[in-house]
Amino acid sequence: MNGKQQLAEQLSQSASMTALTSMIVSLICIALAWWALQSLKLDLLIRQPKGPQGRLLHLFLAIILGQLVSGFLLSYISWSQML
């Protein structure tokens, strides 16, 4: 292989590793948000928190909160690598 091909292969591996890391961090943060939201009393806001609509709302809240946290963490990691 010549130098250009090796560089392209290294960049491709680096990009796929970054994507995999981002996916894992996002999933972990969503799972942690789901766990943390278990203590939230949704019955004060929703008629049937154990029903399918209540569970779906719980899932959406976990995804939103998890994405916000993972976005912060990934940005923080990126910023620390720039230093």
PyMOL commands that set and color helices and strands:
alter all, ss='L'
color gray80, all
select helices_A, chain A and resi 3-37+42-44+52-82
alter helices_A, ss='H'
color red, helices_A
deselect
rebuild
show_as cartoon
